[in-house]
Amino acid sequence: MVKLTTTCRIYMAEFHFDEIIKVIGIDDKRYEKVSRIEAQSEDEDVYLELDVHSQLFRMLQGEKFRMVVSHTLNADGSAVTGHISEGKQKSLADKFEYVMHGLLYKMSEDKEKQNDGSNTVKVVVYISFGGLQLMLKGDPLKMHKFRLDQRLFLLLRKI
């Protein structure tokens, strides 16, 4: 008797950024419906400033969120196309509470002085989501997938 087996491939989207972040500051006085959130990753290796539509998604100081930046919303990692087949494609957005789509418009390097007097280099990424901004600053090893002019999705979920 011959036993037949089938191989199942499971594809997953590769993320540009996937971290648990903690809100360390909030500026909600700058704009009427927008809060500028200051946060850092749990390991304190990444710092970010993010504009959030505060009437749609409330973030409070001390709260933790999972934050993902991805080139696609398709769970299998395939590119997002203009045509959406209803019910056929699993979406990453289904697992998150707040999703934005934007353009990476600027990248730079920033030197930070350490306590021992040495300098470390951080990569700074700027993404615009229709006027709402994200500034993400981190170690070059964590930021290596980002490229200028990429269209990216930001996804947030409270932990």
Backbone torsions as a table, in degrees:
resi	resn	phi	psi	omega
1	MET	NA	132.9	179.7
2	VAL	-99.5	128.8	-179.8
3	LYS	-96.4	122.6	178.8
4	LEU	-98.3	134.7	176.1
5	THR	-126.4	151.0	175.8
6	THR	-115.6	143.6	178.6
7	THR	-97.7	129.8	179.6
8	CYS	-106.0	124.4	176.1
9	ARG	-99.0	131.9	176.7
10	ILE	-114.6	119.5	178.8
11	TYR	-101.8	144.7	176.4
12	MET	-132.2	147.0	177.6
13	ALA	-66.5	136.9	173.5
14	GLU	-90.5	128.6	-175.8
15	PHE	-94.6	147.7	173.2
16	HIS	-75.6	-31.7	-177.9
17	PHE	-152.1	133.7	178.9
18	ASP	-152.0	99.5	-174.7
19	GLU	-143.3	157.6	167.3
20	ILE	-88.6	124.7	-179.6
21	ILE	-114.8	152.5	176.9
22	LYS	-121.0	129.2	179.5
23	VAL	-71.8	123.9	-179.7
24	ILE	-112.0	-10.8	178.0
25	GLY	-166.1	152.9	-179.7
26	ILE	-139.2	129.9	172.9
27	ASP	-114.8	102.7	-179.8
28	ASP	-110.6	15.3	179.8
29	LYS	-98.8	-13.4	-175.6
30	ARG	-71.0	-43.2	-178.1
31	TYR	-130.9	157.3	-174.7
32	GLU	-67.3	-47.1	-175.1
33	LYS	-114.6	12.2	-175.8
34	VAL	-124.8	134.5	173.4
35	SER	-111.4	136.3	172.9
36	ARG	-94.6	116.7	-176.3
37	ILE	-97.3	133.0	169.0
38	GLU	-104.6	132.8	-178.4
39	ALA	-149.2	164.8	174.1
40	GLN	-142.3	157.1	178.6
41	SER	-69.9	161.7	-177.7
42	GLU	-58.1	-36.6	179.3
43	ASP	-83.5	3.5	178.1
44	GLU	60.8	23.1	-179.6
45	ASP	-90.3	-18.9	-178.9
46	VAL	-125.6	134.6	176.3
47	TYR	-116.8	143.4	178.4
48	LEU	-146.4	154.5	169.3
49	GLU	-124.6	129.5	-174.3
50	LEU	-136.5	130.2	172.6
51	ASP	-86.8	128.8	-177.9
52	VAL	-128.6	137.1	174.9
53	HIS	-70.2	101.6	-169.6
54	SER	-69.5	-19.2	176.0
55	GLN	-79.8	-21.6	178.4
56	LEU	-93.6	-33.5	-174.8
57	PHE	-146.6	110.2	-176.3
58	ARG	-91.3	129.9	175.0
59	MET	-123.7	132.3	-178.0
60	LEU	-116.5	150.8	179.7
61	GLN	-57.9	135.3	-180.0
62	GLY	91.9	-16.8	179.5
63	GLU	-74.1	154.0	178.5
64	LYS	-113.7	145.5	-178.3
65	PHE	-139.3	149.8	167.4
66	ARG	-90.0	128.1	179.3
67	MET	-121.6	127.1	179.2
68	VAL	-123.6	137.2	169.3
69	VAL	-119.0	123.1	-173.4
70	SER	-137.6	154.2	176.3
71	HIS	-81.7	-8.9	-177.1
72	THR	-145.7	160.9	171.0
73	LEU	-102.9	-8.2	-178.7
74	ASN	-75.0	127.6	-176.4
75	ALA	-62.8	-26.0	-179.9
76	ASP	-84.4	-1.4	177.9
77	GLY	88.9	-3.3	-179.6
78	SER	-71.5	156.2	-177.9
79	ALA	-65.6	148.8	175.9
80	VAL	-78.9	129.7	177.4
81	THR	-109.2	170.0	179.3
82	GLY	-69.7	-22.3	-178.7
83	HIS	-95.9	124.1	180.0
84	ILE	-112.5	117.3	177.1
85	SER	-84.2	120.1	-176.6
86	GLU	-65.6	125.0	174.4
87	GLY	76.9	-1.9	-175.9
88	LYS	-94.5	-31.7	-173.9
89	GLN	-111.4	127.9	174.9
90	LYS	-74.8	138.1	-176.7
91	SER	-114.8	140.4	173.3
92	LEU	-61.6	-30.2	-178.5
93	ALA	-60.5	-25.6	179.4
94	ASP	-63.6	-22.2	-176.4
95	LYS	-101.9	4.4	-178.3
96	PHE	-126.8	161.8	-175.8
97	GLU	-99.5	-22.7	-174.6
98	TYR	-142.1	124.1	-176.1
99	VAL	-133.0	136.1	175.4
100	MET	-134.1	154.1	177.4
101	HIS	-120.8	133.4	-177.1
102	GLY	-154.8	-170.1	-174.9
103	LEU	-126.4	129.6	173.9
104	LEU	-77.1	111.8	-172.8
105	TYR	-109.2	-10.6	-178.3
106	LYS	-156.9	141.8	172.9
107	MET	-135.3	144.9	178.0
108	SER	-151.8	173.5	174.9
109	GLU	-113.6	147.3	179.6
110	ASP	-133.7	128.9	177.4
111	LYS	-95.3	129.7	179.0
112	GLU	-117.5	134.1	177.8
113	LYS	-80.6	132.4	178.4
114	GLN	-91.8	168.2	179.1
115	ASN	-60.3	-31.5	-178.9
116	ASP	-83.9	4.6	178.3
117	GLY	92.1	-10.2	179.4
118	SER	-80.0	162.7	177.9
119	ASN	-105.8	141.9	169.8
120	THR	-119.6	146.7	-179.5
121	VAL	-98.8	132.8	175.6
122	LYS	-117.6	145.6	173.8
123	VAL	-94.3	133.6	179.4
124	VAL	-115.0	127.3	-178.1
125	VAL	-117.3	135.8	178.6
126	TYR	-120.3	124.1	179.3
127	ILE	-125.6	134.7	176.9
128	SER	-106.9	129.2	177.7
129	PHE	-112.3	72.9	-179.9
130	GLY	60.8	34.9	180.0
131	GLY	108.9	-28.0	172.8
132	LEU	-81.0	135.1	-170.7
133	GLN	-111.1	151.3	169.6
134	LEU	-128.7	127.8	170.2
135	MET	-117.1	120.5	-175.7
136	LEU	-121.5	122.6	-177.6
137	LYS	-124.1	123.0	-178.5
138	GLY	-159.1	-179.9	179.2
139	ASP	-60.9	139.5	179.7
140	PRO	-54.2	-31.7	179.2
141	LEU	-66.4	-31.5	178.3
142	LYS	-84.4	-15.4	-172.6
143	MET	-110.9	10.2	-170.9
144	HIS	-69.0	-17.1	-178.1
145	LYS	-85.6	-12.6	-178.0
146	PHE	-76.8	139.4	177.3
147	ARG	-138.9	147.0	178.6
148	LEU	-57.8	142.2	177.9
149	ASP	69.9	16.5	174.3
150	GLN	-75.4	142.3	170.3
151	ARG	-93.7	124.9	-172.0
152	LEU	-134.2	156.2	175.7
153	PHE	-109.5	139.3	172.7
154	LEU	-110.9	130.8	-178.9
155	LEU	-127.4	135.3	-179.6
156	LEU	-129.9	143.2	175.5
157	ARG	-146.5	133.7	178.5
158	LYS	-70.8	140.5	179.3
159	ILE	-100.2	NA	NA
